[in-house]
Every structure is written in structure tokens, then in C-alpha cells.
Amino acid sequence: MSAVVSLERPEIKPPALPGSSWVVVRRNLIHIKRMPELLLDVTIQPVMFVLLFAFVFGGAIQVPGNFDYKEFLVPGIMAQTMAFASFIVAIGLVNDLDKGIVDRLKSLPISRSSILVGRSVSSLIHSSIGIGVMALTGLAIGWRAHNGFTDTVLGFALLLLFGFSMIWLGIWVGSSMRSVESVNGVMFTTMFPITFVANTFAPTQGMPDWLATIAEWNPISALVQALRDLWGNGLPATGNEAWPLQHPVVTTVIWAVGLTAIFAPLAVASFRRRSRD
């Protein structure tokens, strides 16, 4: 009499958070590879801003210290590009929710958190491509970083840190809105004033006092001032300007950590509610 062979079914363990997050990152990067037009917002658009302000409006803007306006401008455009990372991730997430991509990912044996982590990392890579294009464009028109390798790297690290906080804002907006049109409406009416009412394109000294106060306490202004100080692209803030501009590196870190602490929990909660609908 033959013995009955017992076959044990192997246990299938879901991948850890880093592994499952990388799956989502890879999926988003492949999506960009197959649709390269998705890079237009971080390649063509920033280059257009650089050329427009450098060669059309730059002659009418006086920079303190007689710095070349092109060097004054490039840190501002880079900061604006990272701020717009929130725009990119919001549109991408609402598209994935509408098209059922998130539902397909949820059906896989992966952590739900990996969907958001993967989206945030891929969006940061997306925006970093734009920063690389911006740096090359800046070098072509005369921009240089003058303060050595360490300060140059620190400036780019601040950009990535601030961009990460903006991504969580975008995830929150993308999880809360129901269509790409609504995301466009909300982000245009918020991000454009935030990036323009700052020292992004012009010094705050020429603004009315009430507007200059708003601009100097704008987190974008702290980031831009930090980049200019680290790269030697402008004068340090004077004692007449607000505290954030006098201590821009520390202020940028505080803003980035604070915004992440606020918007990351809101984004996770909103995403959970939306994905249960």
C-alpha cells in the first residue's frame, strides 16, 4: 500500500516596504519612459522661464550688489521647480485613482503605504530631472556655483528636502480632489502666487512693506535665499530683512520638516478614505 505524500503549500510572504515601494517607483518610471511628454513640465517649462526672465525681463530688474541677474535667477527657478513637485504628484495620483491603477496595486500582496512611498520617490526623481536640466541650462547662460563642492551639494540637498515636503502636499491634494481639472484649479491658484510673491525673480526690497513682509516669511524665499548664499549667487540678507532670510538654511529645514509633519498624515488619511470609496 503506497504511502500518502503530504504536499505543503509554501508560505507566500508579501515583500517588505522598500521592495514593494520600489515596484511602484519602477512602474511610474516606466510610465514616464513610454510617455516622455510627461517630462515637459520639468524640462521645457523651466528652461522657458530661465530664458524669458534672463533675456526679456532681466534687464529691467536691479539686483543688489551688482550680481549678474542670470546667477540671481537660477536658484529661484530651481526652487520654483521643486515647489511645483506638488503639482506633478497631485495630477499623477488623481489619474491613478480615476483609472483604477491604485485598485490594481491594492490587489497585490504589498503594503498600502508602498503606493504612497513609491509615488513620492518617483515624483522626487521626476523633479530632480528638471533640476538637472536647469543646472545645465544655467551653466550654458553663465550661472556658476562659487562656494565650493560642499556648499553646492548642500544646496541641492535642500532642494530635494523641500521638494519631498511639497510632494506630500501634492499627495494630499490629489487624494482629496476628484478630477484633474479640480487639481489644476486648486494648484494654479495656490502655487503660482506662492512662488511669485517671494524673492524668486526679484529682490523683496522693491516691494511695498506689507507685501515684502509676506514675501520674506514665504518658505520659498527662505529656500531661494539659502541657495543664493550657498552658491554665492547674491548678497546675504541684511539686518533689515526678516529672520527667515537672515538664517535661510535653518529656516528651510524647519519649513520642510514642518510641512512634511503636517501634510504627510493628512495625505495618508485622505488617501485611505479615497481608496475605500
Secondary structure, DSSP 8 states (H G I E B T S, - for coil): ----------------HHHHHHHHHHHHHHHHHH-GGGGGGGTHHHHHHHHHIIIIIGGG---GGG--HHHHHHHHHHHHHHHTHHHHHHHHHHHHHHTTHHHHHHTSSS-THHHHHHHHHHHHHHHHHHHHHHHHHHHHHT----S-HHHHHHHHHHHHHHHHHHHHHHHHHHHH-SSHHHHHHHHHHHHHHHHHSSSSSS-GGGS-HHHHHHHHTSHHHHHHHHHHHHHT-S----TTS-HHHHSHHHHHHHHHHHHHHHHHHHHHHHHHHHHH-
